[in-house]
């Protein structure tokens, strides 16, 4: 087998590996949870909190869209706090200020 064919095969397999990894990450990040007695379905999607990033970084105030999304995902905050990738964003002083402005309580016992 020529070196070019080996390299192309390696590139294809690494592309597939990256695609599989991205799919796994997406599945881990997006979960659907039943909450409460009325079986209301809550979609936990940390990427949905994107409108809050400027406020979380300290470069602005939370927008109405940020507060709405934060309130809708309030039941997911414990899950995010248990995830080392998301905990620094949820547990920061800026996040606590954003939550306070949006009238959302960040859980302390998860």
N, C-alpha and C positions, 0 to 999 in steps of 0.2 A: 504494500500500500504506500502511495507516495506521501510525502510530508504534508503537502497541501490538503490531501484528503483527510489525513489524521487531524490537521488543524481545524478544518471545516466541521468534522464530526465533533470535535471538542467544543467548538463554538456553539453548534446546535444543541449539544447536551447541556452546556452551561446556560443557554437561553431557556431551555425547558426547566432546568433546575431553578432558575430565578423566577420563572412564571409559577411554578409549583409553590415556591417559598412565598411569593406575594399572595397567592390564593390562601395559603394556610394562615398568613398574617391577617388577611381580611376576615377569615372565618373566626379567628380568635378575637379580633377587635370588635366585631359586630355580633352581639348576642341578642336573643329575644327572650325576655323574662316575663313570666306571669306575675302580676303584683296585685295583692289585695283579694278581697272576696268576690269582686265583680269580674275577675279574670280579665282585667284590662291588660292589654299587651303593651309592654314598654320596649322600645328599641334602643338598646345601649350602643351608641355609635360615637366613640370619642372624636372621630373626625368631624362629626356634626357640630362640635363645639368650636369649629374654626372661626366663627364670627367673634369669639371671645379672645382670640389670640392677641390682638392689640392691647386690650385691657389687661390681660394676664401678664404681658411683657412690661406693663407699666407705661405704655406710650399712649394711653387714651382711657376714656371712660367706657364702661360696657354699653353697648347699643341695645335697643329694644329687642332686636333679633337674638343677640347674645343672651339676654335675660330669659327670653322665651325658651330658647334651646336648653339653657341651664336648668330652668324649672322642669322642663319635660324629661330631662335626664337625671333629676335629683335622686330617684331610686337606684341609679347606676353608680353613684359616687363612691359607695363602699367598694364596689368591684374595681373601680379605677384606682382607689387608694391602695388596694392590695396588689396592684400591678406595678412593679418597679419602673416600668417605662412611663407610666402616667402619674405616679404619685407626686413627683416634684412639681407638676403643674397644678395639681389639685390641693396640695398641702402648703403652697407658698403664701407669703403674706399678701401678694397681689391677688391671688385666687380668693383668699378670705375677704379682701376688700370688695372684689367683684361680687362674690356671693352675698355679702352684706347689702350692697347696693341693689342687687336683684332680689332681695328678700328670700334667699335660699340658704338653708343651713347645711354646712358641710359636716357630715357625721364624724364623731370622735371615737366611737367604739365600733370598729368593723371587724 
